[in-house]
Amino acid sequence: MRPATQKSGSGPIGVVGPVLALLLTALGIVLLREALVTTGAVAGTRWLPAAAEGLRGFAPAWWLIPAGVVVALIGLWLLVTAVRPRSRRTLPLTSQTGIFLHTRDVARLASGAAGDIDGVLQASSSATRRKVSVSVHATTDQGLREAVTEAVTHSLAPLRTPPRVAVTVHSPRQKLSRGDDR
């Protein structure tokens, strides 16, 4: 069996595509209306000749230069955005069949592993492909950071390249020392 390929996101052009599709659809509707009015299938006046006549007396103005620069920069941004690589939010497991975990699943796995440690009241985490950040609320902070780091690292060991683990411990004693108990 051939291994599965890694899933990738829609990429940054995913936002621009629907906007351009709407603009092209609107242009198509205007051109279709013009064709129907020209052939006499629909009564009305043509819009394009009126718009061209309105531009006839258009003289150069100072604001056209910045407007042209802005349009050129938008076009350049669209080109760069179109060729940028698509985002990857999955991590491969050490298997021959191509099994991948999404970063949100890696975060859930880390939270579960941290929550199983004695002394942890609540655990939450976030993950990227390179780092897992675990935040735990605990009864005490003595040696808990190392225990949580070890448990999370052990639970992420099946990943081909395990991300770096960063643990933050919040204990009631820290709140009292800062005067947050109001």
N, C-alpha and C positions, 0 to 999 in steps of 0.2 A: 504494500500500500504506500502510495506517495504521501510524504508529509504535507500537512496543511500549511498554507502560507499565512504570514502574520497579517492580521486585519489592520487596516489603516483608516483614519478619519477622512472626512470629506475634503479637508484642506482649507486653506484660507480663502480660496476663490468661491467657496460654497455660499458666502453671503452675497457676493457681487453677482453671481449667476442669476438668481431670481430677479434681482433689480433690473439687470439688462434684459431678461426675458420679458418683463412687464413693459419696458420701454419699447422693445421691438414689437410687441403685440399692439401697443397703442399706435405705433407708426403704421403697422399693417392695417389697422382699422381705419386710420385716416386715409391711407392710399386706396383701400377698398371703397370707402365712401366717395372719394374723388372719381374712381373708375365708374361707379354706379351713376353719379351725377352726370359725368361726361357722356355716358351712353344713353341717358334719358330714363333709366330704370327708376331713379329716385329724383323727385323734384327738389330744387334748391340751388344755391349758388356754390361755385367752386371755391375752396379755401386756399389752395396753393397759389393760384394767380394773384389773389388778393394779398397773400403774405409776401410774394415776390415784389409786388408793386409797393408795398410798405417799406421794403428794404432798398428800393431804388434810390431814394434821396438820402440814404444813410452815408454820413461823412465820417472820416476817421476821428476818433476821440481818444483822450488820454487814458481812459479806463479800459480800452481794448487790449492794451499791452499787459496789464496785470491779469486780466481775464484770460488772455491767451496763455500766459505762463501757468496759471492755475489749471487750465484744461490740459496743457502738456504734462504737468506734474501728475495729474490724475491718470492720464494715459500711461505714463511711466510706472506709476504705482500698480495699475492693473496688469501690466506686463510682468513686473517683478512678482506680484502675487500669483499670477497664473503659473509661473515656473517654479515656485517654491515647493519643497517636498511636503507631502501630506503628513499630518500628525499621526504619531503612533502612540496609543495609550494602552498597549498590551505588553506583557512580559512573557517570554517563552519558558516553559518548564523543561526540565531535563528528561526528555522523552524522544523517541524516534518517530512518533506520529505527528508531531507538530501541535502540541496543546499549549494554549496561551491563557493567561489570566489578565483581566482588565485591571487597571490601576485601582479602581474603586473596590474590586474584589481583594486585591492585595491589602488595601487599607482595612477591610472587614476582617481579613485573616489576622492581621496584626492586632486589631482591637480585641478579637476573641482570645488570642494568645496572651495578651496583656491582662485581660479580665480574669483569666484563670489563675493568676498569681495571688497567693494569700496576702491580704493587706490592701489590695486594690479595690476601691469602692466603685469606681467608674473609669472606663477607658474609651478614648476616642482617638482616631488617627486619620491622617490624610497621606496620600502616596502619589509620587511621580515615578517615572521609570528609574530614577537614580536615587531617590530618598524616600524613606517612610518616617513621618513624624508622628510620634505617639505621645499623647497627653493623658496622664493618669491622675485621678484624685484618690488619695490613699490616707489610711489612718496614721501612717508614719512614713518617713522617707529614708530610714536607715537601711541601706543595702537594697532598697527596692529598685532603684534605677538599674543596677547591674542585673538583678533578677529578671526585670521586664525586658531589658535589652537582650539577654540570653534567650528568653522564651520566644521573643519575636524573631530573633535571628534564626533560631532552630525551626520555627514554623515557616520561614521563608527560604529555608535551605533547598527545597526542591526546584527553586527557580534557577534557570541557567546562569544568570548573573544577578545574584541577590542585591537589592538596593541597600544603601547605607541606612542604618537605623539611628534615629535621634529620639531620646526619651526625655520628657519633661514631667517631673513629679510635683504635684500640688498637694500639700498636706495642711491640716488645720493649724498646725503650729506656725507655718509660714504666714497664714492670714493674721494670726494673733500678733506676730512680731511686726507686721506692717500696719496694724491698727485697722484692718478691714472688717472687723466683726460688728460694726455698728448696725 
